[in-house]
Amino acid sequence: MAGNLASVIDGARVDAFVGRQAELAAFDSALAGSAACRVLLVHGPGGIGKTTLLQQFRIRASRTDRAVLVLDGRDVDCSQDGFQCAFDIATERARTSAGGCADLQGPVLLVDGYDRLAALDDWLRGEFLPSLPADSVVVLVGRALPPPSWRTDPGWRALSVTCRIEPFGAMDSIELLSRFVVPAELQPRLAALGHGHPLTLALLADSATTAGIPDHLADAPDLVAALVAQIVGEAPDEDHALGVAVCAVAWLTTEDLLRAAVGDRAGEVWRWLESRPFVNRGIDGLYPHDLVRDVLAADLRRRSPDRYRRVFNVIHRAVIAGLRGSDPSGQEMWAHQKLYLHRNSPLSAAFWVLRQHGSAAVVRGRTADHPDIIDLVRGFDGEANARVAAGWLDAQPEGLSVVRSRAGVLGFGLQVLYPTDPALVDADPVVGRIIDMVRDQSPLRPGEQVSIGRFLGGREQHQRDPYAVLCGCVGSTLLWMGRPLALSFVVTVDPEFWGPCFDYLGLTTRLQTSFGGRAFTIYGIDWRRIPVDLWLEVMAEREVSGEQGPVAIDRQRPAPLTRAGFDEAVRTALRDLCRPDRLRGNALTRSLIVPELTQNGAAELRSVLTAGISGLAAAPRTAALGRVLDRTFVHAAPTQEAAAEVLDLPFSTYRRHLVKAVDELTDALWSVEIGETRLPGPTQPPRSGPQSSTSEQPLGSVWPGD
C-alpha cells in the first residue's frame, strides 16, 4: 500500500534540498555513533535555511529505529514543566507512530527556535539532556550562537559541535534556482541578487515567474519587507533602529561610530547589535551579511529617506574626523569607510573588493614592493614608462600605496608631488606636460604644491583591476585630505573606464598626451577654487544622490590671487577694516582665508583679520607688533601719530613696527591661503587635514608668533 501524503511531501523536500553537506555528514555520524558528537548546535540568521536543514535531519532519522521527537520553541511553554510536558507528548506520539514498539535506540531530539527557550538552557544542559540515553542525538536550532557554557564545559565540548549556517556559494545558489525551475539564463542574475540566502533566492525565483526580475532589491518592496520581517525583525526602540541603520550603511561599525549616532547609549546598542545573528564580528568592528545590508538599506530608503540621509551624514562626518585625526595608523581604515559610502557610484569596482575581500587593505608601499611595481608598469605600459616609474619610486617612495598578498603586489597607485627635482620632471614627459599646462593656465604661487596620480594598476586587469581602483581611491583620499595642495591631477590610460569615475568626483579633463607608445588622458581639480571642505560637502551629497559632473560654478571660488595681489588686498582691507561698505568689495572676501562664501563676506573678512591681529598680540614674539596693528586698525587712534603716542613709541619706531607688523600678518594669512595652516575656531573648518611629517609648521599653529 502506498505511503501517506507526508511521505510524498518529504520525498519532494529531499529532491529539492541543496548543499549543507558538512552539516548532514555531522548528523549522520551522530546517528551512526561513529563519532563522539551527540549534540549539534545549529545557528544562523533568519531565512538562512535552518528549519529546512532540520527537516532533512528528521527525514534521515525517521529511517532508523529511533523515536524522532520534534519540538518548536514557539509552541513550548518556557518552563521546566512545560518543556517536560512537550517532550512527553512528542515521545508518546513517536511511539504511536511506531505501533507502540519500544525504541531500539536512544531518541533523536530536534528542537527548533531554541532562542525562545534560552531561559531553560542551564537546566536543559545540566539536568534534562544528561538524563537521556547515552546514544541519544540532540539538535538545537536557533538564530543566536549557543551560550559559551556549551564550549567551555569539557564534557559538553567533547560531545557537541557548533554549526553556523552560512549563505550558499555560487554553485549551490545556481543549483537551488534550477530546482525551482528558473530558466538557466536568469539564474546568474538572481543568484547575484540573492547573495546565497536561500529564502531570498526562493522569493526571487517566485518573483521571476510573476513580476519579473528586479534590477536591485530596492525595486521589489514587497520582497524587501518580507525579508526585513523574517531576517531582522523589530528593533527595541529608535536608538537601536538607528544602530541597525548605521550597521547597514557603514563598511565597519564601531562603538565610536555608534556614539556619533546615538550618543551615550552606544555601548548598549553595540552589545545588542553584536548579539544579532545577521551581524558578523570582525577584528575592527561589526558588519552585516551582504544580503542583510542590501535589504536594510533598501528598506531604509523606502520607509525613511530622512533617516537614510541622516545616517549617511553621521557616517560621513565621522569618517572625515577620522581622516583628520592624529592617529595615522587608522587612516587607511577611515579611507576604506569613505570609499564604501560611494558604493553605488562608478567607483563600485573598488566597493566589490571591500565587500568580497574585506582584508584587502591598502597600505603604504615598501622598497620590497618596487620590483613588482616596475614589472607591472613594464608589462602594461612599456619599458619607457617603467624607467620613469623606477625614477619616481626612488625619489618619492612615500607616494606609493599597495594591496599586497603572499604572491606579491595585487594593485598599486603612485602619487608624485611637484615642485621637485627638475631632473625628474625632465625625465617624465607626461608630468612635464602637466607642469607646462599649470604654468600657462593656473600658475603656482609661492609655497603651493601639485599632486599627480602618475601610475595606477593591478595584476589582472591593469587600471580596471578592482585592486587598482581601491589603491587609487584610498591613496588619493589620504593625500588630498592630508596635505595642502593647490591642484591635483590623475593620469590614466583608460579614460573609457575612469572618465565616469572622475566625472562623479568632480574632476575635469585637462589634457591628452602620449609617451612610450601609450596615450594618456589627464584629469584635474583646482583646490584653490574648490577647497577640500567644499569638495567633501559635494561628495556627501553625491553619496546619496549619485549626481555627477563638475562642481557648480556658483559654488566655486574665483581664480586665485597672486602673492602680490594678495598682499595688496590685505593692506587695503586693513585700511577699510571699519568700513563694511568698502570691505565688501575686497578680493579677500572670496579667497581661501574666508572659510565660506556668504553674502556677509565683509563681516567674515573683518573677523579673520581681527583674529589674526589678536593672534599676533597674544604671542610673546609678536606681541608688540600685534599691539601696533590693534591701535592702528582695530581700536584705531585718530592718527598714526596719536597711535604712536598711545603705544609710547617714537613715531619713526612706530612706522617701522607697523610695516613689519603688516608683513607678519600678511605672511600668516598667506599660509592659510595656500593651505599650510588653518584658521582657529570651531566655526571655521580647516581647508585640509593633517599635514605630512615633512611640514615644518605644526597643524595647530596659525600665526607665526604662536
C-alpha positions in Angstrom: 0.0 0.0 0.0 1.3 3.5 -0.8 2.5 5.6 2.0 0.7 8.7 3.3 0.9 12.2 1.9 3.5 13.2 4.4 6.0 10.7 2.8 5.3 12.2 -0.6 6.0 15.7 0.8 9.2 14.6 2.5 10.3 13.0 -0.8 9.8 16.3 -2.6 11.8 18.1 0.2 14.7 15.7 -0.3 14.7 16.2 -4.0 14.7 20.0 -3.7 17.4 20.1 -1.0 20.7 21.7 -1.9 24.1 21.9 -0.1 24.8 21.7 3.7 26.9 18.6 3.1 29.1 19.1 6.2 26.1 19.5 8.5 24.4 16.4 7.1 27.7 14.4 7.5 27.9 15.5 11.1 24.4 14.5 11.8 24.8 11.1 10.0 27.9 10.4 12.1 26.0 11.2 15.3 23.1 8.9 14.2 25.5 6.1 13.4 27.5 6.6 16.6 30.7 6.7 14.6 31.9 9.9 16.3 31.8 11.3 19.8 29.4 14.0 18.7 25.9 13.6 20.2 24.7 17.3 20.1 24.6 19.6 17.1 24.2 23.3 18.0 22.9 24.9 14.8 22.6 28.7 14.5 22.3 31.3 11.8 20.1 34.3 10.8 16.5 34.1 9.8 15.8 32.7 6.3 19.2 31.0 6.0 17.7 27.5 5.9 17.9 26.2 9.5 14.4 24.8 9.5 14.9 23.3 6.1 18.0 21.6 7.3 16.2 20.4 10.4 13.6 18.7 8.2 16.4 16.8 6.4 17.6 15.7 9.8 14.1 14.5 10.7 13.7 12.6 7.4 17.1 10.9 7.8 16.4 10.0 11.5 13.0 8.6 10.6 14.7 5.9 8.5 16.3 4.5 11.7 14.8 2.6 14.6 14.6 5.6 16.8 11.9 7.8 18.3 12.2 11.1 16.4 11.0 13.9 18.6 10.4 17.4 17.0 9.8 20.4 19.3 9.3 24.0 18.2 10.2 26.7 20.8 7.3 28.8 19.7 4.9 26.1 20.9 6.6 25.1 24.2 5.9 26.9 27.5 9.3 28.2 28.6 9.4 26.4 31.9 10.8 23.1 33.1 7.4 21.6 33.4 6.3 23.0 30.1 9.3 21.5 28.3 9.0 18.1 30.0 5.3 18.0 29.0 6.1 18.8 25.4 8.8 16.2 25.4 6.5 13.5 26.8 3.7 14.3 24.3 6.3 14.1 21.4 7.6 10.8 22.8 4.1 9.3 23.0 3.3 10.4 19.5 6.5 8.8 18.2 5.6 5.5 20.0 2.2 5.6 18.5 3.6 6.1 15.0 5.9 3.1 15.6 3.0 0.9 16.6 3.7 1.1 20.3 7.1 -0.7 20.0 9.8 0.1 22.4 12.7 2.1 21.0 15.7 0.1 20.0 18.0 3.1 20.3 18.0 6.4 22.1 15.7 9.2 20.8 16.6 11.9 18.3 15.5 15.2 19.8 15.2 18.1 17.3 14.4 21.5 18.8 13.7 24.4 16.5 13.5 28.0 17.8 15.9 27.3 20.7 16.3 31.0 21.3 12.9 31.1 22.8 14.0 28.6 25.4 17.1 30.4 26.4 15.9 30.7 30.0 16.0 26.9 30.2 19.4 26.4 28.8 21.1 25.8 32.2 18.5 23.3 33.2 18.5 21.5 29.9 22.3 21.3 29.8 22.6 20.5 33.5 19.7 18.1 34.2 17.4 17.2 31.3 19.7 16.3 28.5 22.2 14.3 30.7 19.2 12.1 31.7 18.6 10.9 28.1 20.0 7.5 27.0 23.7 7.6 26.1 23.1 7.0 22.4 20.6 9.9 22.1 21.1 12.5 19.4 20.1 16.2 20.1 19.9 19.1 17.6 19.2 22.6 19.0 18.5 25.1 16.3 18.3 28.9 16.8 19.4 32.2 15.5 21.8 33.1 18.2 25.1 31.4 19.0 24.5 29.0 21.9 25.8 30.1 25.3 29.5 29.7 26.0 29.0 27.0 28.6 28.4 24.5 25.7 32.0 25.2 24.6 33.7 25.8 28.0 32.4 22.7 29.8 34.8 19.8 28.9 32.1 17.2 28.8 29.7 19.1 26.5 32.7 20.3 24.4 33.6 16.7 23.7 30.0 15.7 22.8 28.8 18.8 20.8 29.6 20.6 17.6 28.6 24.1 16.7 27.3 24.6 13.2 26.9 28.1 11.9 24.7 28.0 8.8 26.4 30.2 6.1 25.0 31.6 2.8 25.2 29.3 -0.2 28.2 29.7 -2.6 27.6 30.5 -6.2 27.2 26.8 -7.3 24.7 25.9 -4.6 22.7 29.1 -5.4 22.5 28.2 -9.1 21.6 24.6 -8.2 18.8 25.8 -5.8 17.4 28.1 -8.5 17.4 25.2 -11.0 15.4 23.1 -8.5 12.9 26.0 -8.6 12.8 25.6 -12.4 14.2 29.1 -13.0 15.4 29.3 -16.7 19.2 29.0 -16.9 19.7 32.4 -18.5 18.1 34.1 -15.4 19.9 32.1 -12.8 23.2 34.1 -12.6 21.3 37.4 -12.1 19.1 36.0 -9.4 22.0 34.4 -7.7 23.8 37.7 -7.5 20.8 39.4 -6.1 20.2 36.7 -3.5 23.8 36.6 -2.1 23.4 32.9 -1.3 20.5 33.5 1.1 18.0 30.6 0.5 14.8 32.4 1.5 15.7 35.3 -0.8 16.6 33.0 -3.7 13.2 31.3 -3.2 11.3 34.6 -3.2 13.3 35.8 -6.2 12.5 32.6 -8.1 8.8 33.1 -7.4 9.1 36.8 -8.4 10.8 35.8 -11.7 7.6 33.9 -12.7 5.2 36.6 -11.6 6.6 40.1 -11.5 9.9 39.8 -13.4 13.4 40.2 -12.1 14.2 43.5 -10.3 17.5 45.3 -11.1 18.0 45.9 -7.4 16.3 44.6 -4.3 15.0 48.1 -3.7 12.9 47.6 -6.8 11.0 44.8 -5.1 9.5 46.5 -2.0 7.2 43.6 -1.0 10.1 41.2 -1.1 12.2 43.6 0.9 9.5 44.0 3.5 9.2 40.2 3.8 12.9 39.8 4.3 13.2 42.5 6.9 10.4 40.9 8.9 11.9 37.4 8.6 15.7 38.2 9.0 15.9 41.3 11.1 12.6 41.7 13.0 11.8 44.8 15.1 14.4 46.9 16.9 13.5 47.6 20.6 13.5 51.4 20.1 14.6 54.3 17.9 18.2 54.3 19.1 18.5 50.5 18.3 16.9 51.1 14.9 19.4 53.9 14.2 22.2 51.5 15.2 20.9 48.9 12.7 20.8 51.6 10.0 24.4 52.6 10.8 25.5 49.0 10.6 23.8 48.7 7.2 25.4 51.8 5.7 28.9 51.8 7.2 31.7 49.5 6.0 32.5 48.6 9.6 30.5 49.7 12.6 32.5 50.6 15.8 31.2 51.7 19.1 32.7 55.2 18.4 30.7 55.4 15.2 27.6 54.4 17.1 28.3 57.1 19.6 28.2 59.7 16.9 24.7 58.4 16.0 23.0 57.5 19.4 25.2 59.3 22.0 25.5 57.7 25.4 23.6 54.6 24.5 26.3 53.5 22.1 27.6 50.7 24.4 24.1 49.3 24.9 23.3 49.4 21.2 26.7 47.9 20.3 26.1 44.9 22.6 22.7 44.4 21.1 24.0 44.5 17.6 26.8 42.2 18.4 24.3 39.6 19.6 22.2 39.8 16.4 22.5 36.6 14.2 22.7 38.7 11.0 25.7 40.7 12.2 29.2 39.4 11.9 32.0 40.3 14.3 35.3 41.3 12.6 38.6 42.3 14.1 37.9 46.1 13.7 34.1 46.2 14.0 30.7 44.8 13.2 29.3 44.3 9.7 26.1 42.6 8.5 25.8 39.9 5.9 25.8 41.3 2.4 22.1 40.5 1.8 21.0 42.0 5.1 23.0 45.1 4.2 21.2 45.4 0.9 17.8 44.7 2.4 18.2 47.1 5.2 19.5 49.9 3.0 16.6 49.4 0.5 14.0 49.3 3.3 15.5 52.4 5.0 15.5 54.4 1.7 11.9 53.4 1.1 10.4 53.9 4.6 12.5 56.7 6.0 14.5 58.7 3.4 15.3 61.4 6.1 16.8 58.8 8.4 18.8 57.4 5.5 20.3 60.8 4.8 20.9 61.4 8.4 22.8 58.2 8.8 24.9 58.9 5.7 25.7 62.3 7.2 26.6 60.9 10.6 29.0 58.4 9.0 30.4 61.0 6.6 31.2 63.4 9.4 32.8 60.6 11.5 34.9 59.5 8.5 36.2 63.0 7.9 37.0 63.4 11.6 38.9 60.1 11.5 40.8 61.0 8.4 41.8 64.3 10.0 42.6 62.6 13.3 46.0 62.4 14.9 46.3 58.6 14.6 47.9 57.8 11.2 47.6 54.0 11.8 43.8 54.3 11.5 43.6 56.5 8.4 43.6 53.7 5.9 40.5 52.2 7.6 38.8 55.5 7.5 39.6 55.9 3.8 38.0 52.5 3.2 35.0 53.7 5.2 34.8 56.8 2.9 35.1 54.7 -0.3 32.4 52.4 0.9 29.9 55.3 1.1 30.4 55.6 -2.7 29.4 52.0 -3.4 26.6 53.0 -5.7 28.8 55.2 -7.8 31.1 54.5 -10.8 33.7 53.6 -8.1 31.8 50.4 -7.3 34.6 48.2 -8.6 36.6 49.0 -5.5 33.5 48.5 -3.4 33.2 44.9 -4.6 36.8 44.3 -3.4 35.9 45.6 0.0 32.7 43.6 0.1 34.2 40.3 -1.0 37.7 40.6 0.4 37.5 42.8 3.5 41.1 42.0 4.3 42.3 43.7 1.1 43.8 46.6 3.0 45.5 49.5 1.2 48.8 50.1 2.9 51.9 52.2 2.3 54.3 50.7 -0.2 57.7 49.4 0.8 61.0 49.2 -1.0 60.5 45.5 -1.4 57.4 46.2 -3.5 59.2 48.3 -6.1 60.3 45.5 -8.4 56.7 44.2 -8.6 55.5 47.7 -9.4 58.1 48.3 -12.1 57.4 44.9 -13.7 53.6 45.6 -13.8 54.2 49.0 -15.4 56.6 47.4 -17.9 54.1 44.7 -18.8 51.2 47.1 -19.4 52.8 50.4 -20.3 56.1 49.5 -21.8 59.8 49.9 -20.9 60.0 53.7 -21.2 57.2 54.2 -18.6 58.8 51.5 -16.4 62.0 53.5 -16.3 60.0 56.7 -15.3 58.2 54.7 -12.6 61.5 53.5 -11.2 62.8 57.1 -11.0 59.7 58.3 -9.1 59.8 55.3 -6.8 63.4 56.0 -5.9 62.8 59.8 -5.4 59.3 59.7 -3.7 58.7 56.3 -2.3 56.2 57.7 0.2 53.7 58.2 -2.6 53.2 54.5 -3.2 50.0 52.7 -2.0 49.6 49.0 -2.5 47.4 46.0 -1.8 49.7 43.0 -1.4 49.3 39.3 -0.8 51.8 36.5 -0.3 52.2 36.3 -4.0 53.2 40.0 -4.2 51.5 43.2 -5.2 47.9 42.9 -6.3 47.3 46.5 -7.0 49.1 49.9 -6.6 48.9 53.6 -7.0 51.8 56.0 -7.2 51.3 59.7 -6.4 54.1 62.2 -7.1 54.4 65.8 -5.8 55.7 69.0 -7.6 57.8 71.1 -7.0 60.5 68.5 -7.0 63.9 67.8 -8.6 63.7 69.3 -12.2 65.6 66.2 -13.5 62.6 64.0 -12.5 60.2 66.3 -14.5 62.6 66.3 -17.5 62.7 62.5 -17.4 58.9 62.2 -17.5 57.2 63.9 -20.5 53.8 63.2 -19.0 54.4 65.1 -15.8 56.3 67.7 -17.8 53.2 68.4 -20.0 51.1 68.8 -16.8 53.5 71.3 -15.3 53.7 73.3 -18.6 49.9 73.4 -18.6 49.9 74.6 -14.9 52.3 77.4 -15.8 50.2 78.5 -18.7 46.7 78.3 -17.2 46.9 78.5 -13.4 50.5 79.3 -12.2 51.5 78.1 -8.8 52.0 80.7 -6.1 54.9 80.6 -3.6 54.6 77.6 -1.3 51.9 75.8 -3.4 52.1 72.1 -4.4 50.7 69.9 -7.1 49.9 66.2 -6.7 49.8 63.9 -9.7 48.5 60.3 -9.6 51.1 59.2 -12.2 50.8 55.4 -12.2 48.0 53.0 -11.3 47.5 49.3 -12.0 46.6 45.8 -10.9 48.0 42.4 -11.6 45.0 41.1 -13.6 43.2 43.9 -15.4 45.6 46.8 -15.2 43.7 50.1 -14.5 40.3 48.3 -14.4 41.5 45.9 -11.8 39.4 46.3 -8.6 42.6 46.4 -6.5 43.9 49.2 -8.7 40.6 51.1 -8.2 40.9 50.5 -4.4 44.5 51.7 -4.3 43.8 54.8 -6.4 40.8 55.9 -4.4 42.2 55.3 -0.9 45.7 56.7 -1.8 44.1 59.8 -3.3 41.8 60.4 -0.4 44.6 60.2 2.1 46.8 62.6 0.1 44.2 65.1 -0.9 43.0 65.4 2.7 46.4 65.0 4.4 48.5 67.6 2.6 47.9 71.2 1.5 47.6 71.2 -2.3 46.9 73.8 -4.9 45.9 71.3 -7.7 45.7 67.6 -8.2 45.8 65.6 -11.4 45.3 61.9 -12.2 46.8 60.2 -15.3 45.0 57.3 -16.9 45.5 55.1 -20.0 41.8 54.0 -19.8 39.5 57.1 -19.9 36.6 54.9 -21.0 36.6 53.3 -17.6 37.9 56.1 -15.4 36.1 59.0 -17.1 32.7 58.4 -15.3 34.6 57.9 -12.0 36.3 61.3 -12.3 33.1 62.9 -13.5 31.5 61.7 -10.3 34.4 63.0 -8.3 34.2 66.4 -9.9 37.5 66.2 -11.7 37.5 67.5 -15.3 39.5 66.5 -18.4 42.5 68.8 -18.7 44.9 67.3 -21.2 45.7 64.4 -23.5 49.3 63.4 -24.3 51.4 60.3 -25.2 54.7 58.8 -24.2 56.4 55.4 -24.7 53.7 54.2 -27.1 50.9 54.9 -24.7 48.2 57.6 -24.8 47.3 59.3 -21.6 44.3 61.3 -20.5 44.8 63.7 -17.6 42.0 64.8 -15.2 42.4 67.5 -12.6 40.9 69.7 -9.9 41.9 73.1 -8.6 41.7 73.1 -4.8 42.1 76.9 -4.8 38.7 77.2 -6.5 37.1 74.1 -4.9 38.5 73.8 -1.4 38.7 70.4 0.1 35.8 71.2 2.6 33.6 72.2 -0.3 34.5 69.1 -2.3 33.7 66.9 0.8 30.3 68.6 1.0 29.7 67.8 -2.7 30.8 64.2 -2.2 28.5 63.8 0.8 25.6 64.9 -1.4 26.6 62.6 -4.2 27.0 59.6 -1.9 23.2 59.7 -1.6 22.1 61.3 -4.9 24.6 59.8 -7.3 24.9 63.1 -9.1 27.9 63.5 -11.4 29.7 66.4 -13.2 31.8 69.4 -12.3 31.1 71.3 -9.1 28.6 74.1 -9.9 30.3 77.3 -10.9 28.4 79.3 -8.4 29.9 77.2 -5.6 33.4 77.7 -6.7 35.9 80.3 -5.6 37.2 82.8 -8.2 40.6 82.5 -9.8 43.3 82.6 -7.0 45.1 85.8 -6.2 48.8 86.1 -7.0 51.0 86.8 -4.0 51.4 90.4 -5.0 47.6 90.8 -5.4 47.1 89.1 -2.1 49.5 91.4 -0.3 47.8 94.5 -1.7 44.3 93.2 -0.8 45.4 92.7 2.8 46.8 96.2 3.0 43.6 97.6 1.5 41.4 95.5 3.9 43.3 96.8 6.9 42.7 100.4 5.8 39.0 99.6 5.3 38.6 97.4 8.4 35.9 99.7 9.9 34.2 100.4 6.6 32.0 97.4 5.7 30.8 99.1 2.5 34.3 99.2 1.2 35.4 95.9 2.8 32.6 94.1 1.0 34.3 94.6 -2.4 37.7 93.4 -1.2 39.1 90.4 -3.2 39.9 88.6 0.1 36.2 88.0 0.7 36.3 85.3 -1.9 39.7 84.0 -1.1 40.5 80.9 0.9 41.2 82.8 4.1 37.4 83.4 4.4 36.1 79.9 5.3 32.7 80.1 3.5 31.3 82.1 0.7 28.5 84.1 2.2 26.5 87.3 1.5 28.2 88.8 4.5 31.7 88.5 3.3 32.7 91.8 4.8 31.9 90.6 8.3 33.7 87.3 7.7 36.8 89.1 6.5 36.8 91.5 9.4 36.6 88.6 11.8 39.5 86.8 10.1 41.7 90.0 10.2 40.9 90.8 13.8 41.5 87.2 14.9 44.9 87.4 13.1 45.8 90.6 14.9 44.7 89.1 18.2 46.8 86.1 17.5 49.9 88.2 16.9 49.2 90.2 20.1 48.9 87.1 22.2 52.2 85.5 21.1 55.3 86.7 23.0 57.5 87.1 19.9 55.0 89.3 18.1 53.1 90.9 20.9 54.4 94.4 20.2 53.5 94.0 16.5 50.0 92.9 17.4 49.5 95.9 19.6 50.7 98.2 16.8 48.1 96.7 14.4 45.4 96.9 17.1 45.9 100.6 17.7 46.2 101.4 14.1 43.3 99.4 12.6 41.1 97.7 15.2 40.9 100.1 18.1 42.3 102.8 15.9 43.6 106.1 17.2 42.6 109.2 15.2 46.0 109.5 13.6 49.2 107.4 13.3 50.9 110.0 15.5 48.3 109.5 18.1 48.7 105.7 17.9 52.4 106.1 18.4 51.8 108.2 21.4 49.3 105.8 23.0 51.9 103.0 22.4 54.6 105.1 23.9 56.8 104.7 20.8 58.8 107.3 18.8 56.9 107.9 15.6 59.8 106.5 13.5 59.9 103.3 15.6 56.1 103.1 15.3 56.3 103.3 11.5 59.0 100.7 11.3 57.0 98.4 13.6 53.8 99.0 11.5 55.5 97.9 8.3 56.9 94.8 10.0 53.5 94.0 11.6 51.6 94.2 8.3 54.2 91.9 6.7 53.9 89.5 9.6 50.1 89.4 9.4 50.2 89.1 5.6 52.6 86.1 5.8 50.4 84.4 8.3 47.3 84.9 6.2 49.1 83.7 3.1 50.0 80.5 4.9 46.2 80.0 5.3 45.5 80.9 1.7 47.9 78.2 0.4 46.8 75.6 2.9 49.9 75.4 5.1 47.9 76.3 8.2 44.3 76.8 9.1 42.2 79.3 10.9 41.4 78.8 14.6 37.9 78.5 16.0 35.2 75.8 15.9 33.1 77.6 13.3 35.9 77.8 10.8 36.6 74.4 9.2 40.1 73.6 8.1 40.9 73.6 4.4 42.7 70.3 4.6 43.5 67.6 7.1 46.6 66.6 8.9 49.8 67.6 7.2 52.6 65.2 6.4 55.6 64.8 8.7 57.7 66.9 6.3 55.7 70.1 7.1 57.8 72.4 9.2 54.8 74.2 10.8 52.5 72.2 13.1 48.9 71.9 12.0 47.5 73.7 15.0 49.9 76.7 14.6 48.2 79.6 12.7 50.1 82.7 13.4 54.0 82.8 13.2 54.2 84.1 16.7 52.5 81.1 18.3 
